[in-house]
Amino acid sequence: MKVAFIAKTDLSTDGRILNQMRMLNEEFKSELNIHFILFPDKPFVKDKQAGFHLHTIHTFIRNNRALRFLTVIDFTIRSFFKLVALSPDMLHVQDSAVILPALLYKGVKGKGVIMMYDDHELPNENPSLGKQIFNYFERLMMQSADFVLFANNERLLYSKEHFALKTASSYFLNLPFYDENDVELTSAESILLGEIDLLVAKGNKFIIHQGVINKERGELKLANFVKNMRPPYRLLIIGANRKSFDEFVEKHALDESYFYFVGKVRYHILSYFWKRGIASVVMYLPTYINNKLCAPNRFYISLNLGLPVFVNNDNPVLNNLIREYKCGYEIENVGPDFDFEQMIGLQTGILKDFEYLKEDQVRRFLEIYQEMFALVRSKRS
């Protein structure tokens, strides 16, 4: 059977998609032929983790806000004809940015293609006119798809209530399923890890912060957290770009010695860096519904490695998680007298059944594909 994924993403760092394709390759390698139609945010170089046929879409105009509608039209046409040429039995649509060619193809093929919509984000409040149009098509996608997959149960329940969702649906958590033993480090990565190891050997204790640093990710709360840190504790900064990091340090008059900047890291080697940490910081301000019902993979990476997590107290999902798994703290409670050493005692008890959680998510995902296989076979017979 042939399945086509379609997405607009930086595939090198999109753990959700890479994990899904890896699971499919491991479980259905002999019966599944995976193609990937990619509108790349950044260049992607296939490696042995890939296991699929890549079809990269390039448009005449890109990253021009004023002419974005022309980019959308160009991408839609090119992707639609690529889908027609591939003629997949199943179509796995990753998020709202690529729904137009998928809807067109579904309209042409009808029941001749089984479609899954993988909904990464929820529509935020007070969207722009352009976003309102995409939200309309997204709701149409949910109604047209055979399955809808959400990033957590909270988003699933919200969508059922607010969008009157009747389509078969489930959720797939952004858990770390990769096996780092399958990945070869570059010389630059090995040198960088070696430098961090030397700092650890000298007594430095790293708290991991992965991702951009901005208002919605709790920039001010993070700055206050750093001001209450004391040696040997430091923040290991992964994923942010150097310019934004320097601006953050300067804006809040922070001591740069309390940081170690790493920058962008390939998804499949993230755990190498996380294992050098003793805790992590994961924050989303509940300004928008998408943040309020967040499902960050960073939280699950931390759980998988037994690292306590600092979260913001006004995010209901993150707070429910640290209470459920007894795995962290509210970052607002960290003051000058906070005892960071207490985190060490917390590490050993975090989510002892994490492997069960992973197994449950793998089972959920593969069962959906088995149902899709059954639908394909039924339309063939």
C-alpha positions in Angstrom: 0.0 0.0 0.0 1.1 3.5 -0.7 0.8 6.3 1.8 1.7 9.9 1.2 2.5 12.3 4.0 2.2 16.0 3.2 3.6 18.8 5.4 5.1 22.3 5.6 7.8 21.9 8.2 11.5 21.8 9.1 11.6 18.0 8.8 15.0 17.7 10.4 13.6 18.8 13.7 9.9 17.7 13.4 10.0 14.8 15.9 6.3 14.1 15.7 6.4 13.3 12.0 9.8 11.5 12.1 8.5 9.3 15.0 5.4 8.4 13.1 7.2 7.4 10.0 9.7 5.4 11.9 6.9 3.4 13.6 5.3 2.7 10.3 8.6 1.5 8.8 9.3 -0.7 11.7 5.8 -2.3 11.9 4.7 -2.3 8.2 8.0 -2.2 6.2 7.1 -5.0 3.9 3.6 -3.8 3.1 3.9 0.0 3.2 5.4 2.4 0.6 5.8 5.9 2.2 6.1 9.0 0.1 6.6 12.5 1.6 5.5 15.7 -0.1 7.5 18.4 1.7 7.2 22.2 1.6 10.4 22.8 3.5 10.9 25.5 6.1 14.6 24.5 6.0 16.5 22.1 3.8 16.2 18.5 4.8 18.9 15.9 4.0 17.7 12.3 4.1 19.6 9.9 6.3 19.0 6.4 7.4 16.3 7.5 9.8 14.2 8.6 6.8 12.7 5.4 5.2 10.6 7.2 2.7 10.6 8.8 -0.8 11.0 12.5 -0.6 9.3 14.9 -3.0 10.3 18.5 -2.2 8.0 21.3 -3.4 9.6 24.6 -4.4 7.5 27.6 -5.2 8.4 30.7 -7.3 7.8 33.0 -4.4 8.5 32.2 -0.8 8.6 34.2 2.5 7.0 37.3 1.0 4.1 38.2 3.3 2.5 40.5 0.7 2.5 37.8 -1.9 1.7 34.9 0.3 -1.6 34.1 -1.5 0.5 33.5 -4.7 2.7 31.1 -2.7 -0.3 29.3 -1.4 -1.8 28.9 -4.9 1.6 27.8 -6.4 2.1 25.2 -3.6 -1.5 24.0 -3.9 -1.2 23.4 -7.7 2.2 21.7 -7.5 1.2 19.5 -4.6 -2.1 18.5 -6.1 -0.5 17.3 -9.3 2.1 15.5 -7.3 -0.6 13.7 -5.4 -2.4 12.8 -8.7 0.9 11.4 -10.0 1.6 9.4 -6.9 -2.1 8.2 -6.5 -1.6 7.1 -2.9 -4.1 4.7 -1.2 -3.8 6.8 2.0 -3.1 10.4 2.6 -1.6 11.7 6.0 -2.1 15.5 6.1 0.1 17.2 8.7 -1.5 20.5 9.9 -3.5 23.2 8.3 -0.8 24.7 6.1 -1.2 21.9 3.5 -4.9 21.3 3.6 -5.9 22.9 0.3 -4.2 20.4 -2.0 -5.3 17.6 0.2 -8.9 18.7 0.1 -8.7 19.0 -3.7 -7.3 15.5 -4.0 -9.9 14.1 -1.7 -12.6 15.9 -3.7 -11.3 14.2 -6.9 -10.7 10.7 -5.4 -13.6 10.6 -3.0 -13.6 7.3 -1.2 -10.8 6.2 -3.5 -8.3 7.6 -0.9 -8.3 7.2 2.9 -7.3 10.4 4.6 -6.0 11.2 8.1 -5.7 14.8 9.3 -3.0 15.2 11.9 -4.0 18.4 13.8 -0.9 19.9 15.4 -2.4 23.2 16.6 -5.8 24.7 17.5 -7.2 27.9 16.0 -6.4 30.8 18.3 -8.8 33.5 19.3 -9.3 36.6 17.2 -7.5 35.4 14.1 -6.7 37.5 11.1 -9.0 37.3 8.0 -6.5 35.1 6.2 -6.4 32.7 9.2 -10.2 32.7 9.5 -10.3 31.4 5.9 -7.8 28.7 6.7 -9.8 27.8 9.9 -12.9 27.3 7.7 -11.0 24.9 5.4 -9.5 23.2 8.5 -13.0 22.4 9.8 -13.9 21.2 6.3 -10.8 19.0 6.4 -11.9 17.5 9.8 -15.3 16.7 8.3 -13.8 15.2 5.1 -11.1 13.1 6.8 -11.6 9.4 7.7 -9.5 10.0 10.9 -8.4 13.0 12.9 -5.4 12.8 15.1 -4.7 15.3 17.9 -1.6 16.2 19.9 -3.2 15.3 23.3 -6.6 14.4 24.8 -7.3 18.0 25.9 -7.2 19.2 22.3 -9.3 16.3 21.2 -12.1 17.0 23.8 -12.0 20.7 23.0 -12.4 20.1 19.2 -15.3 17.7 19.8 -17.1 20.3 21.9 -16.4 23.4 19.8 -16.3 22.0 16.2 -19.0 19.3 16.6 -16.4 16.8 15.5 -18.0 13.4 14.5 -15.0 12.0 12.6 -13.2 9.0 14.2 -10.5 10.6 16.3 -7.7 9.8 18.7 -4.5 11.5 20.0 -0.8 11.0 19.7 1.5 12.5 22.3 4.8 14.0 21.3 6.8 11.4 23.1 10.5 10.7 22.3 10.5 7.4 20.4 13.8 7.7 18.7 16.8 5.5 19.5 20.0 7.5 19.7 22.1 4.4 19.1 21.1 4.6 15.5 22.5 8.1 15.0 26.1 9.0 14.2 27.4 12.2 15.7 29.2 14.7 13.5 32.6 15.8 14.6 31.2 19.2 15.6 28.5 17.6 17.7 31.1 15.4 19.4 33.3 18.4 20.2 30.4 20.4 21.6 29.3 17.5 23.8 32.8 17.1 25.0 33.0 20.8 26.0 29.8 20.3 28.0 31.1 17.2 29.7 34.2 19.1 30.8 31.9 21.7 32.4 29.9 19.0 34.1 33.1 17.4 35.4 34.0 20.8 36.9 30.8 20.8 38.9 28.4 22.7 36.6 24.7 21.5 36.9 22.7 22.2 33.8 18.9 23.0 33.6 17.7 22.5 30.0 15.7 25.1 28.1 14.8 24.0 24.6 13.1 26.2 22.0 12.6 29.9 21.3 12.7 32.5 24.1 9.8 34.9 23.7 6.8 36.3 25.5 4.5 33.3 24.9 7.2 30.9 26.1 7.5 32.8 29.5 10.4 35.1 28.7 9.9 37.2 31.8 9.4 34.2 34.1 12.6 32.7 32.7 14.5 35.9 33.3 13.3 36.0 37.0 14.2 32.3 37.3 17.8 32.9 36.2 18.1 35.8 38.6 17.4 33.4 41.4 19.9 30.8 40.3 23.2 30.4 42.0 26.4 28.5 41.0 26.8 25.7 40.1 23.4 25.9 38.3 23.3 27.1 34.7 20.8 27.1 31.8 21.7 25.0 28.8 20.0 26.8 25.9 19.0 24.5 23.0 17.1 25.5 19.8 17.1 29.3 20.2 19.1 31.4 17.7 22.1 33.3 18.9 20.6 36.8 18.1 17.4 36.2 20.0 19.3 34.8 22.9 21.7 37.7 23.1 18.8 40.1 23.0 17.1 38.2 25.8 20.2 38.4 28.0 20.7 42.1 27.3 17.0 43.1 27.7 16.8 41.6 31.2 20.3 42.5 32.3 21.2 38.9 33.0 24.6 37.4 33.8 25.7 35.5 30.7 27.8 33.2 32.9 24.6 31.5 34.0 24.0 30.2 30.5 25.6 27.8 28.0 24.3 28.4 24.5 24.1 25.4 22.2 21.7 26.5 19.5 20.0 24.2 17.0 20.3 20.5 17.5 19.2 17.6 15.2 16.1 16.0 16.6 17.6 12.5 16.8 20.5 13.6 19.0 18.5 15.8 21.4 18.8 13.2 24.2 22.6 13.4 24.1 22.3 17.0 25.3 19.3 16.5 27.6 21.3 13.7 29.4 23.8 16.3 30.5 21.0 18.1 32.4 19.5 17.6 35.8 16.2 19.4 35.2 14.3 21.4 32.5 12.1 24.4 32.0 9.0 24.1 29.9 6.6 27.1 29.7 3.6 28.3 27.6 1.6 31.3 28.7 -2.2 30.6 28.3 -2.7 33.7 26.2 -4.2 31.6 23.4 -6.1 28.3 23.4 -3.3 26.6 21.5 -0.8 27.5 24.3 -3.3 26.7 27.1 -3.8 23.2 25.8 -0.2 22.7 24.9 1.4 19.3 24.2 5.2 20.0 24.1 7.6 17.2 23.3 10.1 18.8 25.6 8.0 17.9 28.6 8.0 14.2 27.6 11.7 14.2 26.8 12.3 15.4 30.3 10.0 12.7 31.8 11.7 10.0 29.7 15.1 10.9 31.2 13.7 11.4 34.7 14.4 15.1 34.9 12.2 17.4 37.0 10.4 20.1 35.1 9.8 23.7 36.0 6.5 24.9 34.5 4.4 28.1 34.7 1.5 27.9 37.2 -1.0 29.5 34.8 -0.9 26.7 32.3 -3.5 24.0 33.2 -2.1 21.2 31.1 1.5 21.5 32.3 0.3 21.8 35.9 -1.9 18.8 35.6 1.1 16.8 34.3 3.5 17.7 37.1 0.8 16.9 39.7 -0.1 13.6 38.0 3.5 12.4 37.7 4.9 14.3 40.7 7.7 15.4 38.5 8.2 19.2 38.9 7.7 22.6 40.3 5.9 25.9 39.5 8.6 28.3 38.3 7.0 31.2 40.1 7.8 29.6 43.4 11.5 29.7 42.7 12.9 32.6 44.8 16.3 33.4 46.4 15.8 30.7 49.0 14.7 27.9 46.6 16.7 24.7 47.3 17.8 23.4 43.9 19.3 20.3 45.6 15.8 18.9 46.3 15.5 18.2 42.5 18.1 15.4 42.8 15.8 13.5 45.2 12.9 13.9 42.8 14.6 12.4 39.8 14.4 8.7 40.8 10.7 8.6 41.2 9.6 10.3 38.0 7.2 8.3 35.8 8.4 4.8 36.5 5.9 3.6 33.9 7.0 5.8 31.1 7.7 2.8 28.9 4.1 1.8 29.3 3.0 5.3 28.2 5.1 5.0 25.1 3.8 1.5 24.3 0.2 2.8 24.7 0.9 5.6 22.2 2.5 3.3 19.7 -0.4 0.9 19.9 -2.9 3.7 19.4 -1.1 5.0 16.3 -0.6 1.7 14.7 -4.2 0.6 15.3 -5.4 3.6 13.4 -3.2 2.6 10.5 -4.5 -0.9 10.7 -8.0 0.5 10.4 -6.9 2.6 7.4 -5.5 -0.6 5.8 -8.8 -2.3 6.3 -10.7 0.6 4.7 -8.3 0.5 1.7 -8.8 -3.3 1.3 -12.6 -2.9 1.6 -12.7 -0.4 -1.3 -10.5 -2.6 -3.4 -12.8 -5.7 -3.0 
